[in-house]
């Protein structure tokens, strides 16, 4: 506040009175007996009821004094200054002054002086003084009452005035807005030095005083609120306040003001929506334009604050602000966040258990608003939430630098999902973290399927962002993104080649390429989209391996359902595993490695067959049920009327195939051996290397069986064997009306115990061995005459019996040896020819007996 006064009311009054007196003296000449004048009018002055008498000193009485000009004394301080300056004139020239009413155009006042008692009442000032002269230029003044109306200040006490040296001092009491105390004033050369002390007072008195001060000086409203509104105590006391004031220029020298005060049992409010803090006692010091708060025993929301340093700087000068420096060991929880939010500071960590050694320093400029926030949080083992995501930590340090939150080897853990140490910077404005992490553990486990498992992987570039209650964590080196929200959490692995080395699921399934997208609300229910590429599976399409899959998956950690987008595969898991296969064939595994399937697995097939890719043998099937558990296998397959059942368990192997058609049988042998007919296969054994069985055929043609082809070639090439020749035998193959093969098999060989083929043209019987290691045959067969030829001979009764023998058949023996790809056919033609006459002779002698039959 700068107030400039160009003229002063009281001084003008003294000059005016002297002018009147001197004028009257000059005109009348003597005042010994007193003079009364009813009216006196001058150019700018009008006086009513004037009385003047000279008795050593003047006695003046005026009822009304009108002055036709405006006063420019604007304050009580200015009027007080003029009054002090004119005390010598009063004492030297007057013994009594009584002016009931003094009218200016803009002000009205009254003045009385008698027997050293002085009273003045004006718009700005009301005083009641006793003036005690000491010597010509020195007086003592006892202030009975001085009321500086525009300052609401009441003063009483004693003062000494030395008009020659221009020094004045005062000691007395004051009261302003109900605030009472002791005041000491010294004035020298228009410079007022003051010292104030108070009695105890309340916040109401302080508030009224601060409201007034704000209207008089350039004090920021926010700074004022911190004095009387943000801090509210039960009791205040001003120990002292001192400074200087220039009565001429009204300069109040803010840098030289100094004072101390105490506030007891105070509440400290940071913002209306934030619960207040409580302080047992606050020591306040104003010095160097700073208001310092010495806070003792502070607490906030029942949290003890070890240290709290608060001060307001540039309280009166430009650039007012406040510094709050807090140290506490407590939770970094919601109440603390309310304070930080009040100052637009958002630390995304909220502690739920444990303690944190915290230091926060806020430097807040009021106008224009600006904040410099720094802090350090040393974490101990505790639980917390990161933007609503429940997490925990073992250790770490979090540093705050305005809107940058620096993590220094800060441990972050989320359930059993990840355990990482983070070092980097989180930008609160952008809600984004950039830095490095050490992965202590990272586990993506869905219903026991470990999609990702990482341990002790250091120096991974990482980032995460927090926006709209969404936390997004990215691991670029692993092409992995994890997103957490209140209602949806997502795990995105865009390139499985980056994580293949850390994925047990991929390792177990020989997966190397693809992508995975998983989302869950509660980490109990999951939905996933899985894109797998270049996968090794037993599934075939057009006899080519199916390597790419797009899979949709859902699970609640107990039940799992999955299917391909083309619906050709679907899976259900609930204690047991069920797989549906449609339009895909299954390649049989190679090798003799035992199965070890821990859960019962059932595969339902539709339009799906089993193929041995090594031998290309196939079990054709329209529908089947395959059950796997531990080392047990059971297959039940249907195709039309045919049935194929396979069972294998420890020490037991069995195959039952019935009503097989030629296509199914040929596919089973991977050869076009048969045309038409139906077949059955029965095998029992201990395992694949120890078994015995029977293969039965009915009404079928055998074609393209290598040793049969070679046998036919031999028959066609030897004229003496033409008796076995038949057109159907060559063109359509060998027709078998009924046939069977009994065998047993080891790992090295198949032993054919009995071969019986009863055909339309001839019958074949025999036995032998197939070496499975060397792939060679060693068969001994007997081919009996063509039935059509035997029937013709048998038409001649006596000749037929002599030539054909008892069974009416002609027979020859054949040995089949050599590789299965091109076996050698050896007939016993000469031996059979030599035997024939002897047999005919024998049967001739037996003819009478034959006739009797």
C-alpha positions in Angstrom: 0.0 0.0 0.0 1.3 3.4 -0.9 -0.7 6.4 0.4 0.5 9.9 -0.5 -0.9 12.9 1.5 -0.5 16.4 -0.1 -2.0 18.4 2.8 -3.0 17.6 6.3 -6.2 18.6 8.1 -5.0 19.2 11.6 -2.1 21.4 10.5 -4.5 23.5 8.5 -6.6 23.9 11.5 -3.7 25.3 13.6 -2.7 27.7 10.8 -6.2 28.8 10.4 -6.6 29.4 14.2 -3.4 31.5 14.3 -4.5 33.4 11.3 -7.9 34.2 12.9 -6.3 35.2 16.2 -3.7 37.4 14.6 -6.3 39.0 12.4 -8.6 39.7 15.4 -5.7 41.1 17.4 -4.6 43.3 14.6 -8.1 44.6 14.2 -9.3 45.0 17.8 -6.0 45.5 19.6 -6.8 43.8 22.8 -8.3 40.6 24.0 -7.9 41.0 27.7 -11.5 41.0 28.4 -12.5 38.5 25.7 -14.3 39.1 22.5 -17.4 37.3 21.2 -18.4 37.3 17.6 -21.6 35.7 16.4 -20.6 35.3 12.8 -17.5 35.7 10.9 -17.2 35.1 7.2 -14.0 35.0 5.2 -13.5 33.9 1.6 -13.1 30.2 2.5 -14.1 30.2 6.1 -17.3 30.7 8.1 -17.4 30.8 11.9 -20.3 30.7 14.2 -20.2 31.8 17.9 -16.5 32.7 18.2 -15.1 33.6 21.6 -11.5 34.6 22.1 -9.7 35.7 25.3 -6.1 36.3 26.1 -5.0 35.2 29.6 -1.3 34.6 29.2 -2.3 32.1 26.6 -5.3 32.2 24.3 -8.7 30.8 25.1 -10.6 30.0 22.0 -14.2 28.7 21.7 -16.0 28.0 18.4 -19.3 26.4 17.9 -19.1 25.8 14.2 -16.2 26.1 11.8 -16.8 25.6 8.1 -13.9 25.3 5.8 -14.7 25.5 2.1 -12.1 23.0 0.9 -11.5 19.2 1.1 -9.0 17.6 3.4 -6.5 15.2 1.9 -5.5 13.5 5.1 -6.5 10.0 4.1 -5.7 7.9 7.2 -5.5 8.0 10.9 -1.7 7.6 10.7 -1.5 10.8 8.7 -3.7 12.7 11.1 -1.7 11.3 14.1 1.4 12.5 12.4 0.0 16.0 11.9 -1.3 16.1 15.5 2.1 15.2 16.9 3.8 17.8 14.8 1.4 20.5 16.1 1.6 19.7 19.8 4.2 22.5 20.4 1.8 25.1 19.0 -1.0 24.0 21.2 1.1 24.1 24.3 2.8 27.4 23.5 -0.2 29.5 22.4 -3.3 28.0 23.9 -4.6 27.2 27.3 -8.0 26.2 26.0 -9.5 25.2 22.7 -13.0 24.1 22.2 -14.4 23.6 18.7 -17.6 21.7 18.7 -17.9 21.1 15.0 -15.4 21.5 12.2 -16.8 20.9 8.8 -14.8 20.2 5.7 -16.6 19.5 2.5 -15.9 15.8 3.0 -15.3 15.4 6.7 -16.5 16.5 10.2 -14.5 16.5 13.4 -14.3 18.1 16.9 -11.4 19.3 19.0 -11.0 20.1 22.7 -8.0 21.1 24.7 -7.9 22.3 28.3 -5.5 21.9 31.2 -3.2 19.7 29.2 -6.1 17.4 28.2 -6.5 17.0 24.5 -9.4 15.4 22.7 -10.0 14.9 19.0 -12.6 13.0 17.1 -12.5 12.7 13.3 -13.4 10.3 10.6 -10.1 8.5 10.9 -9.0 9.3 14.5 -10.3 9.5 18.0 -7.8 10.5 20.8 -8.0 11.4 24.4 -4.6 12.7 25.7 -3.0 14.3 28.7 -0.1 16.5 27.7 2.6 17.1 30.3 5.1 19.8 29.3 8.7 19.0 30.3 10.4 21.9 28.7 9.8 24.2 25.7 10.3 21.5 23.0 9.6 18.4 25.0 6.4 16.9 26.4 5.2 13.7 27.9 1.8 12.5 26.6 -0.4 10.1 28.5 -2.7 8.5 25.9 -5.9 7.7 27.7 -7.4 6.4 24.5 -6.3 6.5 20.9 -8.5 4.9 18.3 -7.2 4.6 14.7 -10.5 4.0 13.1 -9.4 2.9 9.7 -6.9 0.4 11.3 -9.4 -0.7 14.0 -6.6 -0.1 16.4 -7.0 1.0 20.1 -3.9 2.3 21.8 -3.3 3.6 25.4 -0.1 4.3 27.2 2.6 6.9 27.6 4.8 8.7 25.1 7.6 11.2 25.3 8.0 13.7 22.5 11.1 15.8 21.7 10.1 18.3 19.1 13.5 19.7 18.7 15.2 16.4 18.2 12.1 15.0 16.4 12.1 11.9 18.5 9.1 10.2 19.9 8.6 7.0 21.9 5.6 5.1 23.2 5.0 2.2 25.5 1.5 1.0 26.1 -1.3 -1.4 25.3 -3.1 -2.1 22.0 -6.1 -3.9 20.8 -7.0 -4.7 17.2 -9.9 -6.9 16.2 -10.1 -8.2 19.8 -6.4 -9.1 19.7 -4.7 -7.5 22.8 -1.1 -6.9 23.6 1.8 -4.5 24.5 3.3 -2.1 22.0 6.5 -0.2 21.9 7.0 2.6 19.4 9.9 4.9 18.6 9.8 7.7 16.0 12.8 9.5 14.8 12.9 11.6 11.6 9.5 10.2 10.5 10.7 6.6 10.9 8.6 4.6 13.2 10.1 1.5 14.9 7.6 -0.8 16.6 7.6 -3.9 18.8 4.4 -5.8 19.6 3.5 -8.6 21.9 0.1 -10.2 22.4 -2.0 -12.0 24.9 -3.5 -15.3 23.8 -6.1 -15.0 21.1 -8.3 -17.2 18.9 -8.5 -17.9 15.2 -11.5 -15.5 14.9 -9.3 -12.6 16.0 -6.6 -13.8 13.7 -8.9 -14.1 10.8 -10.4 -10.7 11.2 -6.9 -9.2 11.4 -5.7 -11.1 8.3 -8.8 -10.0 6.4 -8.0 -6.4 7.2 -4.2 -6.9 6.3 -5.1 -8.4 3.0 -7.1 -5.2 2.2 -4.2 -2.9 3.1 -1.1 -4.6 1.8 -0.2 -6.8 -1.2 -0.6 -10.2 0.5 -1.6 -13.1 -1.7 -4.9 -14.6 -0.8 -3.5 -18.2 -0.8 -0.7 -17.1 1.6 -3.3 -15.5 3.8 -5.4 -18.7 3.9 -2.3 -20.6 5.1 -2.1 -18.2 8.0 -5.7 -18.1 9.2 -7.7 -20.7 7.3 -5.5 -23.7 6.4 -4.0 -23.7 9.9 -6.6 -23.3 12.6 -5.5 -23.5 16.3 -7.3 -23.5 19.6 -5.0 -20.8 21.0 -2.5 -18.3 19.5 0.1 -16.1 21.2 2.3 -13.5 19.5 5.6 -13.5 21.4 6.8 -10.4 19.5 6.6 -8.7 16.2 8.8 -5.8 15.2 9.7 -3.7 12.3 9.9 -0.2 10.9 7.4 2.2 9.2 8.1 5.4 7.4 5.4 7.9 8.3 6.1 10.1 5.3 6.3 7.5 2.6 4.3 4.8 4.3 7.0 2.2 3.4 6.8 -0.7 5.9 10.1 -2.5 5.1 8.9 -6.1 4.8 12.5 -7.6 4.8 13.1 -6.1 8.2 10.0 -7.4 9.8 10.6 -10.1 12.4 8.3 -11.9 14.8 7.5 -15.2 16.5 4.2 -16.8 17.6 2.9 -20.1 18.9 -0.2 -22.0 17.8 -1.5 -24.8 20.0 -3.6 -27.8 19.1 -3.9 -26.9 15.4 -5.5 -28.6 12.5 -3.8 -28.2 9.1 -6.0 -28.4 6.0 -4.3 -29.0 2.7 -7.4 -28.8 0.6 -11.2 -28.8 1.5 -11.7 -32.3 0.2 -8.7 -33.7 2.2 -8.9 -34.7 5.8 -6.8 -32.3 8.0 -3.6 -33.0 9.8 -3.3 -32.4 13.6 -0.4 -30.7 15.3 0.1 -30.3 19.0 2.0 -27.1 18.7 3.3 -24.9 15.9 6.0 -22.4 16.4 5.7 -19.6 13.8 8.5 -17.2 12.9 8.4 -14.4 10.3 11.8 -13.3 9.1 13.3 -12.1 5.8 9.8 -12.1 4.3 9.4 -15.8 5.2 6.8 -17.3 7.5 8.3 -20.4 9.0 6.3 -23.1 10.8 8.0 -25.2 13.4 5.6 -28.2 13.6 5.8 -30.3 16.7 4.1 -33.8 17.1 2.3 -33.7 13.8 0.0 -36.6 12.7 -2.2 -37.3 9.8 -5.0 -39.8 9.7 -3.5 -41.3 12.9 -0.1 -41.5 11.2 2.8 -40.1 13.0 4.9 -37.7 10.9 8.5 -37.7 12.2 9.4 -34.3 10.6 7.4 -31.5 9.0 9.1 -28.4 7.8 6.7 -25.7 6.4 7.4 -22.1 5.4 5.9 -19.5 3.2 8.4 -17.4 1.3 7.9 -13.9 -0.2 4.9 -13.5 2.1 4.6 -9.8 1.3 6.9 -9.5 -1.7 6.4 -10.8 -5.2 6.3 -14.5 -6.0 4.7 -15.9 -2.9 4.8 -19.6 -2.3 4.9 -22.3 0.3 7.4 -25.1 1.0 6.1 -28.3 2.7 8.8 -30.8 3.7 7.5 -34.0 5.3 9.2 -37.1 6.7 7.2 -40.1 7.8 7.3 -43.8 8.2 3.9 -45.1 7.3 1.8 -46.5 4.5 1.8 -44.6 1.2 -1.9 -45.1 1.1 -5.1 -43.3 0.1 -5.0 -40.6 2.8 -1.5 -39.6 1.7 -2.6 -39.6 -1.9 -5.4 -37.2 -1.1 -2.8 -34.7 0.0 -0.7 -35.3 -3.2 -3.8 -35.1 -5.4 -4.7 -31.7 -3.8 -1.4 -30.4 -5.3 -2.0 -32.2 -8.7 0.6 -34.9 -7.9 -0.3 -38.4 -8.9 1.9 -41.2 -7.6 0.4 -44.4 -9.0 1.5 -46.5 -6.0 -0.9 -47.1 -3.1 0.3 -49.2 -0.2 -2.0 -51.6 1.6 0.3 -53.3 4.0 3.8 -52.6 5.4 5.5 -49.3 6.0 7.4 -46.8 3.8 10.2 -44.4 4.8 8.9 -41.3 2.9 10.2 -37.8 2.4 8.1 -35.4 0.3 9.0 -31.8 -0.4 6.5 -29.5 -2.1 7.5 -26.0 -3.3 4.2 -24.4 -4.4 4.1 -20.9 -6.0 0.7 -19.3 -5.7 0.5 -16.8 -8.6 1.0 -18.0 -11.2 0.4 -21.4 -9.8 3.4 -23.7 -10.1 4.7 -26.7 -8.1 8.0 -28.3 -7.7 7.5 -31.6 -6.0 10.4 -33.9 -4.9 10.4 -36.9 -2.7 11.9 -40.2 -1.8 10.1 -43.4 -0.7 12.1 -46.3 0.6 10.0 -49.5 0.4 10.0 -52.3 2.8 8.2 -55.7 2.3 4.6 -54.7 1.7 1.6 -55.0 -0.5 0.4 -52.1 -2.7 -1.6 -51.3 -5.8 -0.2 -49.9 -9.0 -3.0 -47.9 -10.5 -5.5 -50.3 -8.9 -3.5 -53.5 -9.7 -2.7 -55.4 -6.5 1.0 -56.0 -6.2 3.7 -56.5 -3.6 7.4 -55.7 -3.1 10.3 -56.8 -1.1 12.4 -53.7 -1.4 13.1 -50.7 -3.5 13.4 -46.9 -3.7 11.0 -44.6 -5.5 12.1 -41.0 -6.1 9.7 -38.2 -7.0 10.9 -35.3 -9.2 7.8 -33.3 -10.1 6.0 -35.4 -12.6 8.8 -37.9 -13.0 8.8 -40.9 -10.7 12.1 -42.8 -10.7 12.3 -46.4 -9.7 15.7 -47.5 -8.4 16.0 -51.3 -8.3 12.4 -51.4 -7.1 11.0 -54.9 -6.6 7.5 -55.4 -8.1 5.6 -58.6 -7.8 2.1 -59.6 -9.0 0.6 -62.8 -7.6 2.7 -65.6 -9.1 2.6 -63.9 -12.4 5.8 -61.9 -12.2 8.6 -60.8 -9.9 10.8 -58.1 -11.4 13.2 -55.4 -10.3 12.6 -52.1 -12.2 15.1 -49.3 -12.7 13.8 -46.4 -14.8 11.6 -43.3 -15.0 7.8 -43.1 -14.9 6.4 -39.9 -16.4 3.3 -39.1 -14.5 2.1 -36.6 -17.1 2.3 -39.2 -19.9 1.6 -42.1 -17.5 4.5 -44.0 -19.0 7.5 -45.8 -17.7 10.8 -46.3 -19.6 13.7 -48.2 -18.2 15.1 -51.6 -17.6 13.9 -54.6 -15.6 15.5 -57.7 -14.2 13.0 -60.5 -14.5 13.4 -62.6 -11.3 10.4 -64.7 -12.3 7.7 -64.5 -15.0 5.0 -67.2 -15.2 2.0 -67.3 -17.5 0.2 -70.4 -16.2 -3.3 -71.3 -17.5 -4.9 -74.3 -16.0 -1.5 -75.9 -15.5 -0.3 -75.0 -19.0 2.9 -72.9 -18.5 2.8 -70.7 -21.5 5.8 -68.6 -20.3 8.3 -69.3 -17.5 11.3 -67.1 -17.1 13.8 -67.1 -14.2 16.7 -64.7 -13.7 16.7 -62.8 -17.0 18.5 -59.5 -16.5 18.7 -56.2 -18.4 15.4 -56.3 -20.3 14.3 -53.1 -21.9 10.8 -52.5 -20.7 8.1 -49.8 -20.6 4.7 -49.5 -19.1 2.0 -46.8 -19.2 -0.9 -46.0 -17.0 -3.9 -44.2 -18.6 -7.6 -44.3 -17.8 -7.0 -46.9 -15.1 -5.2 -49.1 -17.6 -1.7 -50.4 -16.9 0.2 -51.5 -20.0 3.6 -53.3 -19.6 5.7 -54.0 -22.7 8.8 -56.2 -23.1 10.0 -55.4 -26.6 12.9 -57.9 -26.6 10.3 -60.7 -26.0 7.6 -59.1 -28.2 5.3 -59.4 -25.2 2.7 -56.9 -23.9 0.8 -57.3 -20.6 -2.2 -55.0 -20.0 -4.0 -54.7 -16.7 -7.4 -53.0 -16.2 -10.1 -53.3 -13.6 -12.3 -55.6 -15.6 -9.9 -57.1 -18.2 -6.2 -58.2 -18.1 -4.5 -59.1 -21.4 -1.3 -61.0 -22.3 -0.2 -60.5 -25.9 2.8 -62.5 -27.3 3.1 -61.4 -30.9 6.1 -63.5 -31.8 6.5 -66.8 -30.1 10.0 -67.3 -31.6 11.1 -64.6 -29.1 9.8 -66.6 -26.1 10.2 -70.1 -27.3 13.2 -70.7 -25.1 11.2 -69.6 -22.0 8.0 -71.6 -22.8 7.5 -75.1 -21.4 4.3 -75.3 -23.3 6.0 -74.6 -26.6 8.9 -76.9 -25.7 6.6 -79.8 -24.8 4.6 -79.2 -28.0 7.6 -78.5 -30.2 6.1 -75.1 -31.0 8.4 -72.4 -32.4 6.2 -69.9 -34.2 3.0 -68.0 -33.8 1.2 -65.6 -31.5 -0.9 -65.8 -28.4 -3.5 -63.4 -27.0 -5.0 -64.1 -23.5 -7.5 -62.0 -21.6 -8.9 -62.5 -18.1 -11.0 -60.5 -15.7 -10.1 -62.2 -12.5 -7.2 -64.6 -13.3 -9.7 -67.4 -12.8 -11.5 -67.2 -16.1 -9.4 -66.9 -19.3 -10.2 -66.4 -23.0 -7.4 -66.9 -25.5 -6.7 -66.7 -29.2 -3.7 -68.7 -30.3 -2.2 -68.6 -33.7 0.3 -71.5 -34.1 2.6 -71.9 -37.1 4.9 -74.6 -38.3 3.7 -77.0 -35.6 4.6 -80.7 -35.5 1.4 -82.6 -34.8 0.1 -86.0 -35.8 -2.7 -84.3 -37.7 -2.8 -84.7 -41.5 -4.8 -83.2 -44.3 -4.5 -84.8 -47.8 -1.7 -86.8 -46.2 0.2 -83.6 -45.6 1.0 -82.5 -42.0 -1.3 -79.7 -40.7 1.2 -77.1 -39.3 -0.9 -73.9 -38.8 -3.7 -73.5 -36.4 -6.0 -70.7 -35.2 -7.4 -71.7 -31.9 -10.0 -70.1 -29.5 -9.7 -71.1 -25.9 -11.6 -70.5 -22.7 -10.8 -71.8 -19.2 -11.7 -71.2 -15.6 -8.5 -72.9 -14.4 -10.6 -76.1 -13.8 -12.4 -76.5 -17.0 -10.9 -75.8 -20.4 -12.5 -75.6 -23.8 -10.7 -74.9 -27.1 -11.4 -75.2 -30.8 -9.9 -74.2 -34.1 -11.6 -71.4 -36.0 -12.5 -74.0 -38.7 -14.1 -76.2 -36.0 -12.1 -79.2 -37.2 -10.5 -79.6 -33.8 -12.2 -79.0 -30.4 -11.0 -79.9 -26.9 -12.6 -80.1 -23.5 -10.8 -80.6 -20.2 -12.5 -81.3 -16.9 -10.5 -83.7 -14.9 -10.4 -85.8 -18.1 -9.4 -84.6 -21.6 -11.7 -84.9 -24.6 -10.6 -84.1 -28.1 -12.8 -84.0 -31.2 -11.2 -84.4 -34.6 -13.0 -83.8 -37.8 -11.7 -84.1 -41.4 -8.1 -84.6 -40.1 -6.3 -87.8 -40.2 -3.9 -88.9 -37.5 -0.3 -90.0 -38.1 0.6 -93.0 -36.0 3.7 -92.3 -33.9 7.0 -93.9 -34.9 9.2 -95.9 -32.5 8.4 -98.0 -29.5 8.6 -95.4 -26.8 6.0 -96.1 -24.2 3.1 -93.7 -23.6 2.9 -91.9 -20.3 -0.3 -89.9 -20.4 -1.1 -88.7 -16.8 -4.8 -87.9 -17.5 -7.5 -89.8 -19.2 -7.7 -88.6 -22.8 -10.5 -89.5 -25.2 -10.3 -88.6 -28.8 -13.5 -88.7 -30.9 -12.9 -88.8 -34.6 -15.2 -88.0 -37.5 -14.1 -88.7 -41.1 -10.7 -89.3 -39.6 -8.3 -92.1 -40.2 -5.0 -93.3 -38.7 -2.0 -93.4 -41.0 1.5 -94.9 -40.5 3.5 -92.5 -42.5 6.6 -94.8 -42.5 4.7 -97.7 -44.1 1.7 -95.7 -45.3 -0.6 -98.3 -43.8 -3.9 -96.8 -42.8 -6.8 -97.6 -40.6 -9.7 -96.2 -42.5 -12.4 -94.8 -40.2 -15.6 -92.8 -40.5 -15.9 -92.4 -36.7 -13.9 -93.7 -33.8 -13.2 -93.3 -30.1 -9.6 -93.4 -28.9 -8.9 -93.6 -25.2 -5.4 -93.0 -23.8 -4.4 -93.1 -20.1 -1.0 -93.8 -18.8 0.3 -96.7 -21.0 -3.2 -97.9 -21.9 -4.7 -97.4 -25.4 -8.1 -98.4 -26.6 -9.5 -97.7 -30.1 -12.9 -98.4 -31.4 -13.4 -97.5 -35.0 -16.3 -97.8 -37.3 -16.6 -97.6 -41.1 -19.8 -98.6 -42.6 -20.5 -102.2 -41.4 -16.8 -102.7 -40.5 -15.4 -102.5 -37.0 -11.8 -102.1 -35.9 -11.0 -102.4 -32.2 -7.5 -102.0 -30.8 -6.5 -102.4 -27.1 -3.1 -102.2 -25.5 -2.3 -102.2 -21.8 0.6 -103.5 -19.8 1.2 -107.1 -20.8 -1.8 -107.2 -23.1 -2.4 -106.4 -26.8 -5.5 -107.2 -28.8 -7.0 -106.4 -32.2 -10.5 -107.3 -33.3 -11.4 -106.3 -36.8 -14.6 -107.6 -38.4 -16.5 -107.0 -41.6 -13.6 -105.2 -43.2 -14.1 -104.5 -46.9 -11.4 -104.7 -49.5 -10.6 -100.9 -49.3 -10.1 -101.0 -45.6 -8.0 -104.2 -45.8 -5.8 -102.8 -48.6 -5.3 -99.6 -46.7 -4.4 -101.6 -43.6 -1.7 -103.4 -45.7 -0.9 -100.4 -47.9 -1.3 -102.7 -51.0 -4.0 -103.3 -53.5 -4.0 -107.0 -52.6 -7.7 -107.6 -52.6 -10.7 -106.9 -54.7 -14.2 -107.3 -53.2 -14.9 -109.6 -50.3 -14.9 -109.1 -46.5 -12.2 -109.7 -43.9 -11.6 -110.1 -40.3 -8.4 -109.9 -38.1 -7.9 -111.2 -34.6 -4.7 -110.6 -32.7 -3.7 -111.4 -29.1 -0.4 -110.9 -27.5 1.7 -109.3 -24.8 2.9 -106.4 -26.9 3.8 -105.4 -30.5 6.7 -107.9 -30.5 4.9 -110.9 -29.0 1.5 -111.8 -30.5 -0.4 -114.3 -32.4 -3.4 -113.9 -34.7 -5.7 -115.0 -37.4 -6.6 -113.2 -40.6 -9.7 -114.4 -42.3 -11.0 -113.5 -45.8 -14.2 -114.4 -47.6 -15.2 -114.2 -51.3 -12.3 -112.0 -52.5 -9.9 -111.8 -55.4 -6.2 -111.7 -54.5 -4.2 -109.5 -57.0 -0.8 -107.9 -57.0 0.5 -110.0 -54.2 4.1 -110.4 -55.4 4.6 -114.1 -54.8 1.2 -114.8 -56.4 2.2 -112.8 -59.4 5.5 -114.8 -59.6 3.6 -118.1 -59.1 1.2 -117.2 -62.0 4.1 -116.4 -64.2 5.7 -119.8 -63.4 2.5 -121.6 -64.1 2.1 -119.9 -67.4 5.6 -120.5 -68.5 5.7 -124.4 -67.9 3.4 -126.4 -70.3 3.2 -129.3 -67.9 1.6 -127.0 -65.3 -1.1 -125.8 -67.6 -3.4 -128.1 -65.8 -3.5 -125.4 -63.1 -4.2 -122.7 -65.6 -7.6 -120.9 -65.6 -8.6 -117.7 -67.3 -10.0 -116.3 -64.1 -6.8 -117.0 -62.3 -4.9 -114.7 -64.6 -7.3 -111.9 -65.4 -9.2 -111.3 -62.2 -6.7 -112.6 -59.7 -7.0 -115.6 -57.4 -10.5 -115.9 -56.1 -10.7 -117.0 -52.5 -14.0 -118.3 -51.4 -12.7 -118.7 -47.8 -9.3 -118.3 -46.5 -7.3 -117.8 -43.3 -3.8 -117.2 -42.1 -2.8 -118.2 -38.6 0.5 -116.6 -37.4 2.5 -115.6 -34.5 5.0 -112.7 -34.5 8.0 -111.5 -32.7 10.1 -108.4 -33.3 12.3 -110.3 -35.8 9.8 -112.6 -37.7 6.3 -113.5 -38.5 5.7 -117.3 -38.4 2.8 -118.5 -40.5 1.6 -121.6 -38.8 -1.1 -122.3 -41.3 -2.2 -120.8 -44.6 -5.4 -122.0 -46.1 -6.9 -120.4 -49.2 -9.9 -122.2 -50.7 -10.5 -120.8 -54.1 -12.7 -121.2 -57.1 -9.9 -122.5 -59.3 -7.4 -124.0 -56.8 -6.7 -124.3 -53.1 -3.4 -123.2 -51.5 -2.2 -124.4 -48.2 1.1 -124.0 -46.5 3.2 -122.5 -43.8 6.5 -120.6 -43.4 8.1 -117.5 -42.1 8.5 -113.8 -43.0 11.8 -112.3 -41.7 10.9 -108.8 -40.6 14.5 -107.7 -40.2 15.7 -108.8 -43.7 12.3 -108.6 -45.4 12.5 -112.1 -46.8 10.1 -114.9 -47.3 10.5 -118.7 -46.7 7.1 -120.3 -47.5 6.2 -123.9 -48.4 3.0 -124.1 -50.3 0.9 -126.9 -51.8 -1.4 -126.0 -54.7 -4.1 -128.4 -55.5 -5.7 -128.9 -58.9 -8.0 -126.5 -60.5 -11.5 -127.6 -59.4 -12.9 -127.2 -62.9 -10.3 -129.6 -64.4 -10.8 -132.1 -61.6 -14.5 -132.1 -62.1 -14.2 -132.9 -65.7 -12.0 -135.9 -65.0 -14.2 -137.0 -62.2 -17.0 -137.3 -64.7 -15.3 -140.6 -65.9 -16.1 -142.9 -62.9 -13.3 -145.4 -63.0 -10.6 -143.2 -64.6 -11.4 -140.3 -62.4 -10.9 -142.3 -59.3 -7.7 -143.7 -60.5 -6.2 -140.4 -61.6 -7.5 -138.0 -58.9 -7.2 -140.0 -55.9 -9.3 -140.0 -52.7 -9.9 -136.2 -52.6 -10.4 -136.0 -56.3 -7.6 -133.4 -56.6 -4.2 -133.1 -58.4 -1.6 -131.3 -56.2 1.9 -129.8 -56.6 4.3 -128.2 -54.0 5.8 -124.8 -54.3 8.6 -123.1 -52.3 8.5 -119.3 -52.0 11.9 -117.8 -50.9 13.8 -114.6 -51.2 13.0 -110.9 -50.7 9.4 -109.8 -50.3 9.9 -107.4 -53.2 10.6 -110.2 -55.7 10.4 -113.7 -54.2 11.7 -116.8 -56.0 9.1 -119.5 -56.9 10.5 -123.1 -56.9 8.2 -126.0 -57.9 8.7 -129.7 -57.2 7.4 -130.7 -60.7 9.8 -133.7 -61.4 9.2 -135.3 -58.0 5.5 -134.9 -58.4 5.7 -136.4 -61.9 7.6 -139.4 -60.7 5.2 -139.9 -57.9 2.1 -139.8 -60.1 2.4 -143.3 -61.8 3.0 -144.9 -58.4 0.0 -143.2 -57.0 -2.1 -144.2 -60.0 -1.0 -147.8 -59.7 -1.8 -147.8 -56.0 -5.2 -146.4 -56.6 -5.8 -149.0 -59.4 -5.4 -151.8 -56.9 -7.7 -150.1 -54.5 -10.4 -149.6 -57.1 -12.6 -152.5 -56.0 -12.7 -151.0 -52.5 -13.4 -147.6 -54.0 -16.3 -149.1 -56.1 -17.8 -150.6 -52.9 -17.7 -147.1 -51.3 
